[in-house]
Amino acid sequence: MPLSVMLWAAAWSPAQSVGDPAPAPPAAAAPQGVRSPAGTQETAPSVPPTVAPAVAQEATTPSAPTGDPASVTSAPAPAAPKAVPAQAAATPQSPSKGKKRGKGAAPESLPEPVSEEQKPYVIGSLDILQVSVWNDPKLSGIFDVRPDGILSLPLIGEMKADGLTVADLTQLIRTKLAASVMEDPEVNIQVVRINSKKFYIFGGCLKQGEFPLVTPMTILDAFANCGGFKDFANLKKIYVLRGAERLPFNYKEVSQGKHMEQNRMIQNGDRIFVPE
């Protein structure tokens, strides 16, 4: 058969006649998450394991800067957390001074009362003295200072003792003895009883009147002799009359350790008044 006839027969084979449509290509698979026309959901092929870390690293790592400065944007650095002071976080603050203490808390120590400078004792009227002259018992003995402040001793006579200290009176007696009785006498004087130093308490106390000032004491100590206060005694308005001077004294404050400058030393002749 001639070649031209063979080519013509192959072109007009029964498998494809003139007018038949060309075969359609196979349908491509739908991506994951996109529904196909038939209504079924297709799954997209997963990324290989070796590609995922590279993609994550590319997303977190900023790209190298290019030649264009305007195109380079740097991500802001995360702010560092503020440091908390260790002392403020660990150690609680102590309670303020004005807060009340608990029942089990130890009481605060009270300040000592304000005291005046100690002075040598001054002999006064009605004091009782013991005079000892070494190696002469006739000149030794117990003697009273008279109300007028005069002391009378044998062989010496009278001398004023009121207003003198023990050392001053000792030197006076030695001088008188050396002038008329003996040479270089040894004299010792002791106060047996103090009757010249007194203070007084009046007003809203259970026990009022005159009290001996035998040892140094403060105003607060003086109230230990009064036997307590009456029901309507005003303990905030107590005052001390010292000559023409009026000294205020708040018993409630001083007894609680407050304003201790009010707690003065008692002096001879002080008069304490407790209003009612």
Number of C-alpha atoms within 10 A of each C-alpha: 5 6 7 8 9 10 10 10 10 10 12 11 10 9 8 11 10 9 6 8 8 7 6 6 6 6 6 6 10 15 13 13 10 13 13 13 8 6 8 10 14 14 13 12 8 8 9 8 8 8 9 12 11 10 11 10 10 11 10 8 8 12 11 7 11 9 8 7 8 7 9 13 10 9 7 6 6 6 6 6 6 6 6 9 8 8 9 9 9 9 8 8 9 6 9 7 7 6 7 9 12 8 7 6 8 8 9 8 7 12 12 10 19 14 15 11 6 7 7 9 12 16 24 23 21 21 22 21 20 15 21 18 18 12 10 11 10 10 17 18 14 15 17 18 22 17 13 12 19 16 22 15 16 10 12 14 9 11 16 17 23 21 14 17 15 19 13 13 22 17 14 16 21 19 15 16 20 13 12 10 12 13 11 11 16 17 18 17 18 13 15 14 13 18 17 21 20 17 17 20 21 16 18 21 22 13 16 16 13 13 16 15 20 12 9 13 15 18 21 18 12 18 16 9 14 17 11 12 17 15 10 10 15 17 18 15 15 19 21 20 15 15 9 6 9 12 13 16 25 19 22 13 14 20 13 11 16 16 15 19 12 20 24 18 19 24 16 14 18 19 20 26 20 21 16 15
